[in-house]
Each structure stands twice: as C-alpha cells, then as structure tokens.
C-alpha cells in the first residue's frame, strides 16, 4: 500500500510559510524561496546567538578600559591587579560599576 503525504506535506509547508511571515515579496509566499530564506535565517540566528556573547564581552571590555583610563591606568594593568588582589568580579559587573558607581570602580582601580 502506498503512502500518501498530503497532510504531512501541507503541514510542513504551513510551518515554513508561517516562519517566513513578514519576509518581503516571494520570500513570504513561494514555498521554495521561503524555505531557503527561513533556513538561512535559522542559520544566522544560531550563529548570532553565539556572536552576541562575543559582542557583549567586547562592549564590557571597552567600558572597563575607558573607566580605567579615566582613573590613570589601562585595561590590562587593571585586570592583572584585580586578579592579583583576588577580586572575583567578572567583566559584566565591572562595566556596570564603571557606569553606575564610579566611586566603587575608582576604589577597585586603586587596589590594582
């Protein structure tokens, strides 16, 4: 007995076209083109979830570096000094201190 795939195929097409909602022109209406666009979109989404972590780390380092220079030191010296002083703050928290609590950051910079 042969297998008829009408319902399965329809469900698959619906899922892809729903994911392509909001795409421009044929990308949201034509199945083949929508499938290519959605797959590419999913690939970018996966890669950029990884990339977001790198981007935020770069941002935090830039903020810490700017605050360190304002306190008369540089980033690498500050981080080495904090590690030597056994300060367990990560870069995210250091950047938040640099923005919102300059006094606390200044005291950390003096420790290093």
N, CA, C and O atoms as a GROMACS GRO file, in nm:
protein
  448
    1UNK      N    1   0.084  -0.118   0.000
    1UNK     CA    2   0.000   0.000   0.000
    1UNK      C    3   0.088   0.124   0.000
    1UNK      O    4   0.186   0.132   0.074
    2UNK      N    5   0.053   0.221  -0.085
    2UNK     CA    6   0.137   0.339  -0.093
    2UNK      C    7   0.103   0.439   0.016
    2UNK      O    8  -0.007   0.441   0.071
    3UNK      N    9   0.201   0.522   0.046
    3UNK     CA   10   0.184   0.624   0.149
    3UNK      C   11   0.149   0.755   0.081
    3UNK      O   12   0.221   0.800  -0.009
    4UNK      N   13   0.040   0.817   0.123
    4UNK     CA   14   0.002   0.947   0.069
    4UNK      C   15   0.044   1.054   0.170
    4UNK      O   16   0.016   1.042   0.290
    5UNK      N   17   0.110   1.156   0.121
    5UNK     CA   18   0.172   1.253   0.211
    5UNK      C   19   0.103   1.389   0.209
    5UNK      O   20   0.163   1.489   0.248
    6UNK      N   21  -0.020   1.394   0.165
    6UNK     CA   22  -0.087   1.524   0.152
    6UNK      C   23  -0.089   1.604   0.280
    6UNK      O   24  -0.050   1.721   0.281
    7UNK      N   25  -0.134   1.545   0.388
    7UNK     CA   26  -0.146   1.617   0.515
    7UNK      C   27  -0.009   1.654   0.570
    7UNK      O   28   0.010   1.764   0.622
    8UNK      N   29   0.087   1.563   0.559
    8UNK     CA   30   0.222   1.588   0.609
    8UNK      C   31   0.288   1.701   0.532
    8UNK      O   32   0.350   1.790   0.590
    9UNK      N   33   0.274   1.696   0.400
    9UNK     CA   34   0.335   1.799   0.315
    9UNK      C   35   0.272   1.935   0.343
    9UNK      O   36   0.342   2.036   0.352
   10UNK      N   37   0.140   1.936   0.356
   10UNK     CA   38   0.069   2.061   0.384
   10UNK      C   39   0.116   2.120   0.517
   10UNK      O   40   0.136   2.241   0.529
   11UNK      N   41   0.132   2.034   0.616
   11UNK     CA   42   0.175   2.078   0.749
   11UNK      C   43   0.316   2.137   0.743
   11UNK      O   44   0.344   2.240   0.805
   12UNK      N   45   0.404   2.070   0.667
   12UNK     CA   46   0.541   2.118   0.653
   12UNK      C   47   0.544   2.255   0.583
   12UNK      O   48   0.614   2.346   0.627
   13UNK      N   49   0.467   2.266   0.474
   13UNK     CA   50   0.463   2.393   0.401
   13UNK      C   51   0.409   2.505   0.488
   13UNK      O   52   0.459   2.618   0.485
   14UNK      N   53   0.306   2.473   0.566
   14UNK     CA   54   0.247   2.573   0.654
   14UNK      C   55   0.347   2.622   0.758
   14UNK      O   56   0.353   2.741   0.789
   15UNK      N   57   0.424   2.527   0.811
   15UNK     CA   58   0.523   2.562   0.914
   15UNK      C   59   0.629   2.656   0.857
   15UNK      O   60   0.667   2.753   0.922
   16UNK      N   61   0.678   2.626   0.736
   16UNK     CA   62   0.781   2.710   0.673
   16UNK      C   63   0.725   2.847   0.638
   16UNK      O   64   0.788   2.949   0.665
   17UNK      N   65   0.604   2.849   0.577
   17UNK     CA   66   0.546   2.977   0.537
   17UNK      C   67   0.512   3.063   0.659
   17UNK      O   68   0.518   3.186   0.652
   18UNK      N   69   0.476   2.999   0.769
   18UNK     CA   70   0.449   3.074   0.891
   18UNK      C   71   0.579   3.136   0.943
   18UNK      O   72   0.579   3.250   0.991
   19UNK      N   73   0.689   3.062   0.934
   19UNK     CA   74   0.818   3.114   0.978
   19UNK      C   75   0.866   3.227   0.887
   19UNK      O   76   0.943   3.313   0.931
   20UNK      N   77   0.821   3.228   0.760
   20UNK     CA   78   0.863   3.330   0.664
   20UNK      C   79   0.770   3.452   0.666
   20UNK      O   80   0.785   3.542   0.583
   21UNK      N   81   0.676   3.454   0.757
   21UNK     CA   82   0.582   3.566   0.766
   21UNK      C   83   0.659   3.695   0.792
   21UNK      O   84   0.744   3.701   0.880
   22UNK      N   85   0.629   3.798   0.714
   22UNK     CA   86   0.698   3.925   0.730
   22UNK      C   87   0.814   3.942   0.633
   22UNK      O   88   0.868   4.052   0.621
   23UNK      N   89   0.854   3.835   0.564
   23UNK     CA   90   0.959   3.847   0.465
   23UNK      C   91   0.904   3.920   0.344
   23UNK      O   92   0.782   3.923   0.322
   24UNK      N   93   0.991   3.979   0.265
   24UNK     CA   94   0.949   4.065   0.156
   24UNK      C   95   0.921   3.983   0.030
   24UNK      O   96   0.997   3.892  -0.005
   25UNK      N   97   0.812   4.015  -0.038
   25UNK     CA   98   0.780   3.958  -0.169
   25UNK      C   99   0.761   3.808  -0.167
   25UNK      O  100   0.693   3.753  -0.079
   26UNK      N  101   0.822   3.740  -0.266
   26UNK     CA  102   0.806   3.597  -0.283
   26UNK      C  103   0.864   3.516  -0.168
   26UNK      O  104   0.829   3.400  -0.149
   27UNK      N  105   0.952   3.577  -0.093
   27UNK     CA  106   1.012   3.506   0.020
   27UNK      C  107   0.909   3.466   0.125
   27UNK      O  108   0.931   3.373   0.202
   28UNK      N  109   0.797   3.536   0.127
   28UNK     CA  110   0.694   3.502   0.226
   28UNK      C  111   0.579   3.422   0.165
   28UNK      O  112   0.491   3.376   0.238
   29UNK      N  113   0.579   3.406   0.031
   29UNK     CA  114   0.463   3.343  -0.034
   29UNK      C  115   0.496   3.215  -0.110
   29UNK      O  116   0.415   3.123  -0.114
   30UNK      N  117   0.614   3.208  -0.169
   30UNK     CA  118   0.651   3.093  -0.251
   30UNK      C  119   0.732   2.996  -0.168
   30UNK      O  120   0.832   3.033  -0.105
   31UNK      N  121   0.689   2.870  -0.168
   31UNK     CA  122   0.745   2.774  -0.073
   31UNK      C  123   0.896   2.754  -0.089
   31UNK      O  124   0.970   2.758   0.009
   32UNK      N  125   0.941   2.732  -0.211
   32UNK     CA  126   1.083   2.702  -0.231
   32UNK      C  127   1.171   2.818  -0.183
   32UNK      O  128   1.270   2.798  -0.113
   33UNK      N  129   1.134   2.937  -0.223
   33UNK     CA  130   1.212   3.055  -0.186
   33UNK      C  131   1.201   3.080  -0.036
   33UNK      O  132   1.299   3.116   0.030
   34UNK      N  133   1.081   3.062   0.017
   34UNK     CA  134   1.061   3.080   0.161
   34UNK      C  135   1.145   2.980   0.239
   34UNK      O  136   1.204   3.015   0.342
   35UNK      N  137   1.151   2.857   0.191
   35UNK     CA  138   1.229   2.754   0.261
   35UNK      C  139   1.377   2.793   0.266
   35UNK      O  140   1.442   2.778   0.370
   36UNK      N  141   1.430   2.842   0.154
   36UNK     CA  142   1.570   2.885   0.151
   36UNK      C  143   1.594   3.000   0.249
   36UNK      O  144   1.692   3.000   0.324
   37UNK      N  145   1.502   3.096   0.248
   37UNK     CA  146   1.518   3.214   0.333
   37UNK      C  147   1.507   3.179   0.480
   37UNK      O  148   1.583   3.229   0.563
   38UNK      N  149   1.413   3.092   0.512
   38UNK     CA  150   1.392   3.052   0.652
   38UNK      C  151   1.513   2.973   0.702
   38UNK      O  152   1.560   2.996   0.814
   39UNK      N  153   1.563   2.881   0.620
   39UNK     CA  154   1.680   2.803   0.662
   39UNK      C  155   1.800   2.893   0.684
   39UNK      O  156   1.875   2.877   0.780
   40UNK      N  157   1.818   2.989   0.593
   40UNK     CA  158   1.929   3.083   0.608
   40UNK      C  159   1.910   3.166   0.734
   40UNK      O  160   2.005   3.193   0.808
   41UNK      N  161   1.784   3.207   0.757
   41UNK     CA  162   1.754   3.285   0.878
   41UNK      C  163   1.784   3.206   1.004
   41UNK      O  164   1.838   3.261   1.100
   42UNK      N  165   1.748   3.079   1.004
   42UNK     CA  166   1.776   2.994   1.121
   42UNK      C  167   1.926   2.978   1.142
   42UNK      O  168   1.973   2.977   1.256
   43UNK      N  169   2.001   2.967   1.032
   43UNK     CA  170   2.147   2.954   1.042
   43UNK      C  171   2.206   3.081   1.102
   43UNK      O  172   2.293   3.074   1.190
   44UNK      N  173   2.160   3.197   1.054
   44UNK     CA  174   2.209   3.324   1.109
   44UNK      C  175   2.170   3.338   1.256
   44UNK      O  176   2.249   3.385   1.337
   45UNK      N  177   2.049   3.296   1.290
   45UNK     CA  178   2.003   3.307   1.428
   45UNK      C  179   2.092   3.223   1.520
   45UNK      O  180   2.128   3.267   1.629
   46UNK      N  181   2.127   3.103   1.475
   46UNK     CA  182   2.214   3.016   1.555
   46UNK      C  183   2.352   3.079   1.572
   46UNK      O  184   2.405   3.086   1.683
   47UNK      N  185   2.409   3.125   1.460
   47UNK     CA  186   2.543   3.184   1.466
   47UNK      C  187   2.545   3.310   1.551
   47UNK      O  188   2.639   3.334   1.626
   48UNK      N  189   2.440   3.391   1.538
   48UNK     CA  190   2.440   3.519   1.608
   48UNK      C  191   2.407   3.505   1.756
   48UNK      O  192   2.437   3.595   1.835
   49UNK      N  193   2.345   3.394   1.795
   49UNK     CA  194   2.331   3.368   1.939
   49UNK      C  195   2.469   3.348   2.000
   49UNK      O  196   2.494   3.390   2.113
   50UNK      N  197   2.559   3.285   1.926
   50UNK     CA  198   2.697   3.269   1.973
   50UNK      C  199   2.769   3.403   1.969
   50UNK      O  200   2.845   3.438   2.060
   51UNK      N  201   2.744   3.477   1.862
   51UNK     CA  202   2.813   3.604   1.840
   51UNK      C  203   2.776   3.708   1.945
   51UNK      O  204   2.860   3.789   1.986
   52UNK      N  205   2.649   3.705   1.990
   52UNK     CA  206   2.602   3.803   2.088
   52UNK      C  207   2.690   3.801   2.214
   52UNK      O  208   2.717   3.905   2.272
   53UNK      N  209   2.733   3.682   2.253
   53UNK     CA  210   2.817   3.668   2.372
   53UNK      C  211   2.952   3.738   2.351
   53UNK      O  212   3.002   3.804   2.442
   54UNK      N  213   3.009   3.721   2.231
   54UNK     CA  214   3.135   3.789   2.200
   54UNK      C  215   3.117   3.940   2.197
   54UNK      O  216   3.201   4.015   2.248
   55UNK      N  217   3.005   3.984   2.136
   55UNK     CA  218   2.981   4.128   2.124
   55UNK      C  219   2.967   4.194   2.260
   55UNK      O  220   3.022   4.302   2.283
   56UNK      N  221   2.894   4.128   2.350
   56UNK     CA  222   2.878   4.187   2.483
   56UNK      C  223   3.011   4.191   2.557
   56UNK      O  224   3.040   4.289   2.626
   57UNK      N  225   3.092   4.086   2.545
   57UNK     CA  226   3.223   4.086   2.612
   57UNK      C  227   3.308   4.202   2.560
   57UNK      O  228   3.374   4.269   2.639
   58UNK      N  229   3.307   4.225   2.429
   58UNK     CA  230   3.381   4.338   2.371
   58UNK      C  231   3.332   4.471   2.428
   58UNK      O  232   3.412   4.559   2.460
   59UNK      N  233   3.200   4.484   2.440
   59UNK     CA  234   3.143   4.608   2.494
   59UNK      C  235   3.187   4.630   2.638
   59UNK      O  236   3.226   4.741   2.675
   60UNK      N  237   3.181   4.523   2.719
   60UNK     CA  238   3.221   4.536   2.860
   60UNK      C  239   3.367   4.575   2.870
   60UNK      O  240   3.403   4.660   2.952
   61UNK      N  241   3.452   4.514   2.789
   61UNK     CA  242   3.596   4.544   2.793
   61UNK      C  243   3.620   4.688   2.753
   61UNK      O  244   3.704   4.756   2.813
   62UNK      N  245   3.548   4.737   2.653
   62UNK     CA  246   3.563   4.876   2.609
   62UNK      C  247   3.524   4.972   2.721
   62UNK      O  248   3.593   5.071   2.745
   63UNK      N  249   3.415   4.942   2.790
   63UNK     CA  250   3.370   5.028   2.901
   63UNK      C  251   3.470   5.027   3.016
   63UNK      O  252   3.501   5.131   3.072
   64UNK      N  253   3.519   4.908   3.050
   64UNK     CA  254   3.616   4.897   3.160
   64UNK      C  255   3.744   4.972   3.123
   64UNK      O  256   3.801   5.041   3.207
   65UNK      N  257   3.786   4.958   3.000
   65UNK     CA  258   3.907   5.024   2.953
   65UNK      C  259   3.894   5.176   2.963
   65UNK      O  260   3.986   5.244   3.007
   66UNK      N  261   3.779   5.228   2.921
   66UNK     CA  262   3.757   5.374   2.927
   66UNK      C  263   3.759   5.422   3.072
   66UNK      O  264   3.818   5.525   3.102
   67UNK      N  265   3.694   5.347   3.160
   67UNK     CA  266   3.691   5.387   3.302
   67UNK      C  267   3.830   5.374   3.364
   67UNK      O  268   3.867   5.455   3.448
   68UNK      N  269   3.905   5.272   3.324
   68UNK     CA  270   4.040   5.254   3.377
   68UNK      C  271   4.129   5.372   3.336
   68UNK      O  272   4.205   5.424   3.417
   69UNK      N  273   4.118   5.412   3.211
   69UNK     CA  274   4.198   5.526   3.163
   69UNK      C  275   4.160   5.654   3.236
   69UNK      O  276   4.246   5.739   3.261
   70UNK      N  277   4.032   5.668   3.269
   70UNK     CA  278   3.987   5.786   3.345
   70UNK      C  279   4.046   5.785   3.486
   70UNK      O  280   4.058   5.890   3.549
   71UNK      N  281   4.084   5.667   3.535
   71UNK     CA  282   4.144   5.655   3.668
   71UNK      C  283   4.296   5.639   3.663
   71UNK      O  284   4.358   5.599   3.761
   72UNK      N  285   4.355   5.671   3.549
   72UNK     CA  286   4.500   5.676   3.539
   72UNK      C  287   4.570   5.543   3.520
   72UNK      O  288   4.689   5.531   3.550
   73UNK      N  289   4.500   5.442   3.471
   73UNK     CA  290   4.563   5.313   3.442
   73UNK      C  291   4.509   5.263   3.309
   73UNK      O  292   4.429   5.332   3.245
   74UNK      N  293   4.550   5.146   3.267
   74UNK     CA  294   4.492   5.090   3.146
   74UNK      C  295   4.426   4.956   3.178
   74UNK      O  296   4.435   4.906   3.290
   75UNK      N  297   4.359   4.899   3.078
   75UNK     CA  298   4.277   4.780   3.100
   75UNK      C  299   4.360   4.662   3.149
   75UNK      O  300   4.324   4.598   3.248
   76UNK      N  301   4.470   4.632   3.081
   76UNK     CA  302   4.546   4.512   3.116
   76UNK      C  303   4.606   4.523   3.255
   76UNK      O  304   4.608   4.425   3.330
   77UNK      N  305   4.655   4.641   3.290
   77UNK     CA  306   4.711   4.661   3.424
   77UNK      C  307   4.603   4.647   3.530
   77UNK      O  308   4.625   4.586   3.635
   78UNK      N  309   4.486   4.703   3.503
   78UNK     CA  310   4.374   4.695   3.596
   78UNK      C  311   4.333   4.549   3.619
   78UNK      O  312   4.318   4.506   3.733
   79UNK      N  313   4.316   4.473   3.510
   79UNK     CA  314   4.271   4.335   3.522
   79UNK      C  315   4.376   4.248   3.592
   79UNK      O  316   4.341   4.162   3.672
   80UNK      N  317   4.504   4.272   3.563
   80UNK     CA  318   4.610   4.196   3.629
   80UNK      C  319   4.613   4.228   3.778
   80UNK      O  320   4.631   4.139   3.861
   81UNK      N  321   4.594   4.356   3.811
   81UNK     CA  322   4.593   4.397   3.951
   81UNK      C  323   4.475   4.339   4.027
   81UNK      O  324   4.489   4.296   4.141
   82UNK      N  325   4.358   4.338   3.963
   82UNK     CA  326   4.240   4.281   4.028
   82UNK      C  327   4.256   4.131   4.049
   82UNK      O  328   4.215   4.078   4.152
   83UNK      N  329   4.316   4.064   3.952
   83UNK     CA  330   4.339   3.920   3.967
   83UNK      C  331   4.438   3.895   4.081
   83UNK      O  332   4.421   3.800   4.158
   84UNK      N  333   4.541   3.980   4.090
   84UNK     CA  334   4.639   3.967   4.197
   84UNK      C  335   4.580   3.995   4.334
   84UNK      O  336   4.624   3.939   4.435
   85UNK      N  337   4.478   4.083   4.338
   85UNK     CA  338   4.412   4.118   4.464
   85UNK      C  339   4.297   4.023   4.497
   85UNK      O  340   4.223   4.044   4.593
   86UNK      N  341   4.282   3.918   4.416
   86UNK     CA  342   4.175   3.818   4.434
   86UNK      C  343   4.035   3.879   4.431
   86UNK      O  344   3.947   3.840   4.508
   87UNK      N  345   4.014   3.975   4.342
   87UNK     CA  346   3.881   4.033   4.323
   87UNK      C  347   3.807   3.944   4.224
   87UNK      O  348   3.853   3.925   4.112
   88UNK      N  349   3.693   3.890   4.266
   88UNK     CA  350   3.620   3.791   4.186
   88UNK      C  351   3.507   3.852   4.102
   88UNK      O  352   3.407   3.785   4.077
   89UNK      N  353   3.521   3.976   4.059
   89UNK     CA  354   3.417   4.039   3.976
   89UNK      C  355   3.443   4.008   3.829
   89UNK      O  356   3.557   4.017   3.782
   90UNK      N  357   3.337   3.971   3.757
   90UNK     CA  358   3.354   3.946   3.613
   90UNK      C  359   3.343   4.078   3.536
   90UNK      O  360   3.313   4.182   3.593
   91UNK      N  361   3.368   4.070   3.407
   91UNK     CA  362   3.372   4.192   3.325
   91UNK      C  363   3.237   4.261   3.318
   91UNK      O  364   3.230   4.384   3.312
   92UNK      N  365   3.130   4.183   3.317
   92UNK     CA  366   2.996   4.243   3.313
   92UNK      C  367   2.973   4.331   3.435
   92UNK      O  368   2.926   4.444   3.423
   93UNK      N  369   3.007   4.279   3.553
   93UNK     CA  370   2.986   4.354   3.677
   93UNK      C  371   3.080   4.474   3.685
   93UNK      O  372   3.040   4.581   3.732
   94UNK      N  373   3.204   4.458   3.639
   94UNK     CA  374   3.298   4.570   3.638
   94UNK      C  375   3.248   4.683   3.549
   94UNK      O  376   3.260   4.800   3.584
   95UNK      N  377   3.192   4.647   3.432
   95UNK     CA  378   3.141   4.751   3.342
   95UNK      C  379   3.020   4.821   3.401
   95UNK      O  380   3.002   4.942   3.384
   96UNK      N  381   2.935   4.745   3.472
   96UNK     CA  382   2.819   4.807   3.539
   96UNK      C  383   2.866   4.903   3.648
   96UNK      O  384   2.811   5.012   3.664
   97UNK      N  385   2.969   4.863   3.723
   97UNK     CA  386   3.025   4.953   3.825
   97UNK      C  387   3.082   5.078   3.760
   97UNK      O  388   3.064   5.188   3.811
   98UNK      N  389   3.151   5.061   3.649
   98UNK     CA  390   3.212   5.175   3.580
   98UNK      C  391   3.107   5.276   3.537
   98UNK      O  392   3.132   5.397   3.538
   99UNK      N  393   2.988   5.227   3.498
   99UNK     CA  394   2.881   5.316   3.452
   99UNK      C  395   2.806   5.378   3.569
   99UNK      O  396   2.787   5.499   3.574
  100UNK      N  397   2.762   5.294   3.662
  100UNK     CA  398   2.666   5.337   3.763
  100UNK      C  399   2.727   5.376   3.898
  100UNK      O  400   2.665   5.450   3.974
  101UNK      N  401   2.847   5.329   3.928
  101UNK     CA  402   2.907   5.358   4.059
  101UNK      C  403   3.055   5.386   4.040
  101UNK      O  404   3.140   5.301   4.064
  102UNK      N  405   3.084   5.508   3.995
  102UNK     CA  406   3.222   5.545   3.963
  102UNK      C  407   3.312   5.539   4.086
  102UNK      O  408   3.430   5.507   4.075
  103UNK      N  409   3.258   5.570   4.201
  103UNK     CA  410   3.337   5.567   4.324
  103UNK      C  411   3.387   5.428   4.357
  103UNK      O  412   3.504   5.409   4.392
  104UNK      N  413   3.299   5.330   4.345
  104UNK     CA  414   3.337   5.191   4.372
  104UNK      C  415   3.442   5.145   4.271
  104UNK      O  416   3.537   5.076   4.306
  105UNK      N  417   3.422   5.184   4.144
  105UNK     CA  418   3.519   5.145   4.042
  105UNK      C  419   3.654   5.209   4.068
  105UNK      O  420   3.758   5.147   4.047
  106UNK      N  421   3.652   5.334   4.115
  106UNK     CA  422   3.777   5.404   4.146
  106UNK      C  423   3.853   5.334   4.258
  106UNK      O  424   3.976   5.322   4.254
  107UNK      N  425   3.780   5.288   4.359
  107UNK     CA  426   3.847   5.216   4.469
  107UNK      C  427   3.905   5.083   4.422
  107UNK      O  428   4.010   5.041   4.470
  108UNK      N  429   3.837   5.017   4.327
  108UNK     CA  430   3.891   4.894   4.269
  108UNK      C  431   4.017   4.925   4.186
  108UNK      O  432   4.114   4.849   4.187
  109UNK      N  433   4.013   5.037   4.115
  109UNK     CA  434   4.129   5.074   4.033
  109UNK      C  435   4.249   5.105   4.121
  109UNK      O  436   4.363   5.076   4.083
  110UNK      N  437   4.226   5.162   4.238
  110UNK     CA  438   4.337   5.192   4.331
  110UNK      C  439   4.394   5.063   4.390
  110UNK      O  440   4.513   5.058   4.423
  111UNK      N  441   4.311   4.961   4.405
  111UNK     CA  442   4.358   4.832   4.458
  111UNK      C  443   4.459   4.768   4.364
  111UNK      O  444   4.552   4.700   4.409
  112UNK      N  445   4.440   4.789   4.235
  112UNK     CA  446   4.527   4.719   4.137
  112UNK      C  447   4.659   4.788   4.120
  112UNK      O  448   4.743   4.742   4.042
   0.00000   0.00000   0.00000
